[in-house]
Amino acid sequence: MILIGLTGSIGMGKSETARMFRRAGVPVYDADAAVHALMRKGGAAVKPVEAAFPGVVRDGAVDRAELGKRVFGKPEELRKLERIVHPLVGRAQRRFLQQAQARGEAVVVLDIPLLFETGGDRYVDYSVVVSAPAEVQRRRVLARPGMTEDRLNHVLALQTPDRVKRRKADFVVHSGLGKAFARQAVERILRTIRETGRARVWPGRILLRRR
């Protein structure tokens, strides 16, 4: 089973590109969606997050806006949160991969925003970066409700620069050129990987050897 790591900085069009992979028939693991599930009512992260950040749980679910206020601009608090969430997300990812392998999937995508920042690129066969010009990125992000220049700059400071991601990537999808162009890029990537790619040894403990 070939693993593709899909990533891209905020506002680059990664989510739309992930949907293109899904429409092409490739199962996609969404790390952001996994985090949302963990923090919903009954989610595995609710109790430990409330213990670490008292008062952020409302009606049985983590109030993500309130939690964001607690960690925004506070590296130590953010690391505390990551120590809770990352292991839980890892378990969800392992379940996804085990189920995909059991179904006999040939290719799967791991949609991970911080793929390079967390070293996750070491455990995939190919990395795909979604990129767009900086002015397009800023316009997209600042159009989001509640987003400000300060918040955007803070997020960008935590992420590996786009130029570095593109240099590290096996493939780049340029979303600034329109959806049709990006969709063709996704199709070419899958065709190339299926024709020439090969998966690393993938034992049950979810450890892939880097090429």
Buried (B, 14 or more C-beta within 10 A) or exposed (E): BBBBBBBBBBBBBBBBBBBBBBEBEBBBBBBBBBBBBBBBEEBBBBEBBBEBBEEBBEEEBBBEEEBEEBBEEEEEBBEBBBEBBEEBBEEBBBEBBEEBBEEEBEBBBBBBBBBBBBEBBBBBBBBBBBBBBBEBBBEBBEEEEEBEEEBBEEBBEEBBEBEEBBEBBBBBBBBBBEEEEBBBBBEEBBEEBEEEBEEBEBEEEBEBEEE
